[in-house]
Amino acid sequence: MTTRTSFAVTMAAALACGLLALPRVAAASGAPVQASGAAASQNAGAADAKARLSKKQFENVKVSVENGIATLTGTVELYEYKADAAKRVLRASGVTGVRNQIEVAGTSVTDAQLE
């Protein structure tokens, strides 16, 4: 009886390992792999977010979306543009939050000029 049980467990383990290896084999063969529903919506969210930053003031801004969180990097001239970029991207489909790492790289102004 233990031989049959041992054989069944071995066969089940072999089948499980074979099934787990299938995605890797398909990817290694160069065959196109369909994006899953979550990945496809994530790509759509990234495309929508990029489209919302098509204005000239956002030309140095990059956006990436992962798990619904958009990360903004790059530079803008004014703080107003930084805040506006975050608001625009938050309205993109599939985006639930924004990590705004944009730097304001406007012209330098001395303290004397500010006074």
SULKAPE-V754506 format. One line per field, one symbol per residue. phi: phi as a letter, one per 20 degrees, with the letter a starting at -180 (. if undefined). psi: psi as a letter, one per 30 degrees, with the letter a starting at -180 (. if undefined). burial: I if it has 16 or more other C-alpha atoms within 10 Angstrom, else O. Layout:
phi = ???
psi = ???
burial = ???
//
This chain:
phi = .fffffffffffffffffffegfffffffnffdfffgfffffffffffffffdefgfdfdddcccclndeddcoccecfgffffffffffeffnedbcdedfdecfffcffffff
psi = efeeeeeeeeeeeeeeeeeffeeeeeeffgkkkkkleeeeeeeeeeeeeeefhflefgfgkkkkkkhfjkkklalleleeeeeeeeeeeffkkfkflkjjgkkjhakkkleeee.
burial = OOOOOOOOOOOOOOOOOOOOOOOOOOOOOOOOOOOOOOOOIIIIIIIIIIOIIOOOOIOOIIIIIOOIIIIIIIIIOOOOIIOOIIOOIIOIIIIOIIOIOIIOOOOOOOOOOOO
//
